[in-house]
Amino acid sequence: MKDAPLKTQQITQRFEDKKSQEYLQMGTKLEGRYLIEGILGRGGMGAVYIARDLRFTVKKHVAVKEMINQASDEETSARIIKNFEREANVLATVNHPAIPTIYDYFTLDTRSYLVMEWIKGKNLETIIEANQGFIAEQQVVTWALDICEVLHYLHTHTPEPIVFRDIKPANIMITPKNKIVLVDFGIAKTFQTGEKGTMIGTEGYSPPEQYRGKATPQVDIYAMGATLHHILTKSDPRTEPPFTFNERPIQRYNPHVSVELEAVINTALQYNAADRFPSANVMREALVSAARKTGLLINNNLDQVTQIYQERSPLWTFKCEDEVRGSPLYHEGTIYVGAYDNNLYALDASTGEFIWKYATEGGIAGKPTIYEEKLFFGSADQCVHAISSRSGNNIWTHKTDGSIFSSPYAAEQHIFIGSDDEHLYVLNTRTGRLAWRMNGGSKVRSSPLIVGDKVYFGTEGGEVYCVDFSGNTQWHTTAKRAFTASPHFANGVIYIPSLDGVLYAIDAKTGWIIWRFRMNKGSISTPITDANHVFLGATDGHMYCINIKSSQKAWSFPTEAQINGSPIFYKDAIYFGSTDSKIYSLEAKNGNLRWEYATKGPITGTPVIHEDILYIGSNDHHIYALPA
């Protein structure tokens, strides 16, 4: 009896080993051209891989869909091949940004392969499951409009209309730019009046006529209604009796959904096809009308649907082992960010997938910088670290005599960084050798700024220094309390706030104070400027906008707790985090709230935005990617 569990385990292992052998090994080359690098998804008849197209000298990744024909009889085998070829033929005839582009199609023995565009992002099913609350109505309307648009394209396709037949959250990808892409055209087919076939689709999302083998454009409209119902209620129709949406009204699950949107979805879900919207375009018009009535759409401007909703759903999140207090760095498709679990992480910016991590012996609070493919950052372990940006391997480490909370600045093949041992360090980027260091008289947590041949930085003793590249002091200015923030330079002026509650505008050449602006409390937030204003947060919980010429407040925006991180500009908007756990987006011209997103912990770092995606860390241990 003692041997039974082991025998069962061995049988299970043999089964798993056999199952795993069905999939291609990493490093396999197909047709001498497609190098398999990973698995995107698995199914009973094959897998979808990510591969590199070796024909290109630059890295070009593609998705390779595999179908393994394991049918024992010829009829079933022929039907499987026909369905797979149908997908290839459908994709070959379409050209739309919401449909993957097909590149190649071939068969090797019992395996057929479809090579297509690799769609970065997550499918809606994953997003629904990962979202702790309900996805905002405004966001759902945005996606619904895009789905209607691509369905209209398919249903009016020439020479023959195409019916997708399997609209559901799992087949709708959301890209990093918050656009939808339909995937898995395996059962899509051209529509011919009066044609019947076998029931193909997904139970719960498919309408009654699809069970009878009919596939008109109305089946896609019903499935879209079922998909929207699922997104808004988080009630999976696959677990409910079919055709019972009328017994499960949306507002019973989610009272925040407007009656106007619920009415549109109910029309799409009518049992009889004739009672639904006659086309995807008519459904889109109904959605637009509902958006106008609820205030989501103003002055017929469709772009406002995507701009004014007040909530965000992350495109991805990544959990670290401790708080993320520092700021992320974006570089060539990778996010680099340090955490208080003593690790610097490298993550895929599109998917949030882990690439590598580098371990130190202390928490990392600053923002890394990159120079000549090397990453530089400091740690509470008192060291400056230089590592490879590609592999995370250590290149050199320089020991100081204090913890490092300052972020490095790279210039002229040197790294400039402050330490709690009261010194500013200047290190050679290639060797880590000390070029020189300067005693600031107190802890240097301010990150240095290089302008021309001058170095500017603050100290915890309330001093702002300007030194040359040899470490000779050109001038220094004193405040009543610490300068923890980093200086900002614009048009010959250094802007830097102090914990004494004052923002100082200082002549960069002479150190003379041009003007002062007093806040309610101190600030450790590094300012930013546009042509006429300076923006910064303060520990009084406000984001300030100050007129550069008059030194008067233009506007301020209150949060619920102090603002430690720095704001950033992106497309006429200001983005920043607060220790009230929220990330905010404000209109730069007037401070009006565009949107906010709540994490589960204070935000002390500064966000970074690339191609409409905002990346930020939180003390809730997570890194977030949000549509900006």
Secondary structure, DSSP 8 states (H G I E B T S, - for coil): -TTHHHHHHHHHHHHHHHHHHTS--TT-EETTTEEEEEEEEEETTEEEEEEEETTSSS--EEEEEEEE---SSHHHHHHHHHHHHHHHHHHHH---TTS--EEEEEEETTEEEEEEE---SEEHHHHHHH-SS---HHHHHHHHHHHHHHHHHHHT-SSS-EE----SGGGEEE-TTS-EEE---TT-EE--TT------S-TTTS-HHHHTT---HHHHHHHHHHHHHHHHH---GGGS-TT-GGGS-HHHH-TTS-HHHHHHHHHHT-SSGGGS-SSHHHHHHHHHHHHHHTTSS-TT-THHHHHS-S----SEEEE-SS---S--EEETTEEEEE-TTSEEEEEETTT--EEEEEE-SS---S--EEETTEEEEE-TTSEEEEEETTT--EEEEEE-SS---S--EEETTEEEEE-TTSEEEEEETTT--EEEEEE-SS---S--EEETTEEEEE-TTSEEEEEETTS-EEEEEE-SS---S--EEETTEEEEE-TTSEEEEEETTT--EEEEEE-SS------EE-SSEEEEE-TTSEEEEEETTT--EEEEEE-SS---S--EEETTEEEEE-TTSEEEEEETTT--EEEEEE-SS---S--EEETTEEEEE-TTSEEEEEE-
